Amino acid sequence: MSKIKIRLSSVLQQIRAAELKYGRFRNSVQLMAVSKTRPESDIRLAYDAGQRCFGESYAQEAVAKVHSLQDLDIEWHFIGPIQSNKTKDIAAHFDWVHSVDRLKIAQRLNNQRPDERRPLNVCMQINVSNEDSKSGVSMEAAAVLAQQIDALPNLRLRGLMTVPAPQNDFEQEKMAFRAIRDLQIQLINQGLALDVLSMGMTNDMDAAIAEGSTIVRIGTAIFGARDYSIKG
Ligand SMILES: *Cc1c(COP(=O)(O)O)cnc(C)c1O
């Protein structure tokens, strides 16, 4: 059995255990395998082990992978920062985009979504820790942007995504995720049909599941530590 297959099944076990522990319904948390910087052979190993949902962060690398893995029935999620000159590629090749944080990018994705494809599922990325360096719309500006995205016909606003600042303490980790869940409830009360919370990575997955995550984005725990010197 491949190392990736073993790690994948252990992550799935950890997710199911966290669902049970924190009173979540069984199978209410989906696993995205974050395959940025990993070679296609790693993706094929995870696929052979049953994984279908994959996340990528770099448009150019991602498009090449989507093309050469066309024989596989993969659901592709884009989770990285989005430059204007990459929206066309992203709109054409992905099923989901989790990192929409400004109207201009949403409009471009909407206009460039190919007619023959279903509306693009999007999550709005929230800068929950209000870090200057982080991508994401502020908590304060989120409601206005959500309504604007929701009005675009070729996008389907599905939920919220966040990458909180790292914390050492479980209670602290949970606070940021709880703030995102509260924002989701607020937006639902304003009429938006948001059913997705994209929260939790290798180091804070349990806290995210405790606070209502519906999809965790896991790279390191499945594929091992990333080595950016050998981008594949
Ligand atoms: C890289 C990345 C992940 C995966 O992080 P790990 O710590 O390797 O699990 C998740 N989400 C985003 C937005 C990322 O860029």
The ligand as a Gaussian input file, in Angstrom:
#p B3LYP/6-31G(d) Opt

LIG

0 1
 C       -1.765000      24.874000       1.148000
 C       -3.145000      25.166000       1.594000
 C       -3.877000      24.231000       2.358000
 C       -3.301000      22.921000       2.866000
 O       -2.435000      23.169000       3.933000
 P       -1.798000      21.961000       4.799000
 O       -1.283000      22.654000       6.015000
 O       -0.717000      21.371000       3.974000
 O       -2.864000      20.993000       5.109000
 C       -5.182000      24.558000       2.673000
 N       -5.750000      25.715000       2.290000
 C       -5.091000      26.630000       1.563000
 C       -5.779000      27.895000       1.164000
 C       -3.764000      26.393000       1.201000
 O       -3.108000      27.319000       0.492000

